[in-house]
Amino acid sequence: MARASRMIFAASLALVTLIATDAIARPLKPEEEARIKSVGKPVDCLPLQSVQDSRVRDDQTIDFYASNRRVYRNRLPQSCPQLGSEERFAFKTSLQQLCSVDIITVLTGPGLTRGASCGLGKFQPITGAPR
């Protein structure tokens, strides 16, 4: 029984995905931000295979670019220290999707030290976001 439990635990660990994203922080100018419009209802999750790129806009905003030519804005419920300046984050998930209940961790410095960990918000489909 203990051996079976260890095997299940090991298999569960194998499913956990750690992804580091080297996003580029690009705060938008007021006129660029004015062109962004919400389209549709926010979604709770994005399939990982559809996420092609991301842009950190500031300490509280990340735009995710999907393969279906859609852009999803994630406005974190709280500001995430150093996210905008470091421009990199990692996350773990046991699913093949990134969800609003997931936590991102800012990667800092040249050695990719772990910084602040922050919760995600919902993913709002938007139009008008530049790369």
N, C-alpha and C positions, 0 to 999 in steps of 0.2 A: 504494500500500500504506500509506504513512504517513497519507494522508488518511483512509483507511478506519479505521485505528487511532484517529485523533483523533475520528472520528464515533462509534465504539463507546465510547470513553472519555467523550465528552460525553453519550451516551445513558445510560451507567452512572451518571454524576453526576445525571442527571435523576431516576433511580429512588431516589436516597438521600432519605430522609425525615428531617427534623429536627422533633421535636415537643417543645415546652416545656410542662411540666405545672405548673400553679400549684396544687399540692396543699396541703391544709390539715393542718398537724401537729396531731394529736390523740392524745397519749399516752393510753392507756386506764388507768382505775382498776383496781386489783387484782381487784375483783369483776367488772368488765367483761371483763377478760382471762381470768378463770376460765370465763366462758360460751363462749369460743371453742373450737371443736372442729374437728379435721382431719377431712375427709370425702374418702375416696378417695386415690388416689396423686398425688404431685406431677407436674406437667407441665413440659416444657421450654420451651414457647412459648405465648403468647396471641395470637390474631388481633387486630390493631390495631382493626379495625372493631367488635369486640365490647367493647373497653374504653371505658366511659363516664365513669369518674371514678377518682381515686386519693386515698388518705389516707396521708401520711407519719406514722408513729407515733413514730419516733425515728430515730437515726442509722443504724439497721440494718434497719428494718422498714417496708415499704410494703404497704398493702392496695389491690388493684386491684378495682374494681367492674365487672362485666361485664354486658352487655345481657341475658344469659340468667338474670339474678337471682343469679348466683353471685359469690362473693368469693374472690379468690386472694391469699394472703399470700406476699410475697416477702421472705425473710429473707436479706439480703446476707451473703456469706461473711465479710466484714470490716466493721467500723464505717466509715461514710462521713462524714468531718468536715463539719459544718455542715448536713447534710441535715435533721436534726430542727429546727434553729432557722430555717433559710432556707425550708423547706417547698416548694421549687421545684427541679425538675430537668428536664433535656433529654436526649434520646437520638437517635442516628442509626441508621437501619437501611435496608438496601437491599431488605428483604423487607417484606411486609405483616403482620409479626408481631413481637412483642417476645419475645426469648428469653433463656434463662439465660446465654448466652455474650455478651450485649450489655453495653455499658458505659453508665452514666448519668453525667451531669455536673451537679453542684449549681450552681444559678444564684444568685449572691449580689448584694446591694446593689440600689439603685434602677435601676442601668443594666444589670442582668442580666449582670454579669461572670461569667465561667466560674470555678467553684471546683474542688473535688476531683472526680476521676473515679473511679468505683467499679463493680466488676462486680456483676451481678445473680446471684441464686441461682435455684433452681427455684421454680415457682409452685404453692403448696400450696392446694388448695381448702379453704375453711373455712366454718363456719356461726357465727352469733352475733356477728359484727362489726358494731358500730353505725356509722352514717355520721358 
